Amino acid sequence: MSVPDKAEVQALLKDFEPRIRAVIERAWQEWLDYPQKGKLAFLARFRAVFVFDAIARNAIVEFVNDKNIHAKIEKQTVKFLFRNQVFTRFKKGNSQGIGSNIETQAVLDFIDPNRTIPGLLPDVMRVEFCYGLDELGLNLSEIAVVARSRNRRIWAYPIDRAEPAANVIPLPPAPSDTTPPTVFPRRPAMADDTQDAE
């Protein structure tokens, strides 16, 4: 399998993007609400595991009844097959904007477009849903669909927030007021009547 075609992946995932983003944002909010995070010795490591677990739980719940998405729940991870054509995983992005991972055999099968994943058709495209953090690790800075070849980001596009569904109804301009404003004169300041006596 070669590198996935960006336009094709975008077209296949377009209808799911608001839900994909919502899964990540819900997981991040769980982290923000976690009361013990200020007491951790290994904050970044714990945060990554915590957020991944929250993403996995939220994604399974979000996609379980969708006939266009199949979850592949493994021993320590979960991946999703969209429309039987795009195989995905959720990852925290590293400084190159690709998923952080230890290169196990299963990881290499996923990130090397020249390899095949056992039990998966070879023409299925593989991409990651990566989230990035700001420099302080306090907020999400990016949520993107990423195609990679081993340790290189080949292409990516952001999953932006959906536009509000409600129609915005402009308010009519306020009627002009023809009554002149009421002006109240100020009282003059009290003059200093005391003068030095001679």
C-alpha positions, 0 to 999 in steps of 0.5 A, spaced: 500 500 500 502 506 498 501 513 501 494 514 502 490 519 497 489 525 501 483 527 497 480 520 497 481 520 505 478 527 506 472 525 502 471 518 506 472 521 513 468 528 512 461 526 515 465 523 521 470 529 522 465 533 527 464 526 531 472 525 531 474 532 534 468 531 539 471 524 541 478 528 542 475 534 546 471 530 551 477 526 552 481 532 553 476 535 558 476 529 562 483 530 563 482 538 565 477 536 570 482 530 573 483 533 580 489 530 582 493 532 576 497 537 580 500 532 584 503 527 579 511 526 579 510 524 571 505 529 569 506 528 561 507 520 561 500 520 566 497 525 561 498 521 555 496 515 558 490 518 561 488 522 555 489 515 550 484 511 555 479 517 555 479 517 547 479 510 547 473 509 551 469 515 548 471 513 541 468 506 542 461 509 545 461 514 539 462 509 534 459 502 536 452 503 533 455 506 526 454 501 521 460 505 517 465 504 522 468 498 525 472 498 532 478 493 532 479 492 540 486 489 541 490 488 548 492 495 549 489 499 543 483 500 539 483 502 531 477 504 527 475 502 520 471 507 516 467 505 510 471 499 510 477 503 506 480 508 512 484 504 518 485 509 523 488 510 530 488 516 535 495 518 537 498 524 541 502 528 536 510 529 537 514 535 535 513 532 527 506 532 528 505 524 527 503 519 532 508 518 538 510 510 539 515 505 540 516 501 534 513 494 535 512 490 530 504 492 530 506 499 530 511 498 524 505 495 520 501 501 521 506 506 520 510 503 514 505 504 508 509 498 504 507 493 509 501 490 510 497 489 517 495 482 518 487 480 517 486 487 513 486 488 505 492 491 502 488 497 499 485 499 505 488 506 507 492 508 514 492 514 517 492 517 524 488 522 528 493 526 532 492 531 537 497 536 539 498 540 545 500 548 546 507 549 548 505 549 555 501 542 555 495 546 557 490 546 551 489 542 544 493 546 539 491 541 533 487 536 531 489 533 524 488 527 520 495 525 518 498 520 513 505 518 514 511 514 512 515 511 518 517 517 521 515 522 516 509 526 516 507 526 508 500 530 509 495 532 514 489 536 514 486 539 520 479 537 523 476 544 525 470 545 529 464 545 526 460 551 524 454 552 528 448 549 525 443 555 528 441 560 523 443 567 525 437 572 525 440 579 525 436 584 529 433 590 526 436 596 528 433 600 534 429 605 532 432 612 533 430 616 539 427 623 537 427 626 544 433 630 545 437 628 551 435 631 558 441 635 560 442 637 568 447 643 569 452 642 574 452 646 580 458 651 580 463 649 585 463 653 592 467 659 591 472 660 597 469 666 601 475 666 606 480 671 605 486 672 610 484 677 615 489 683 615 
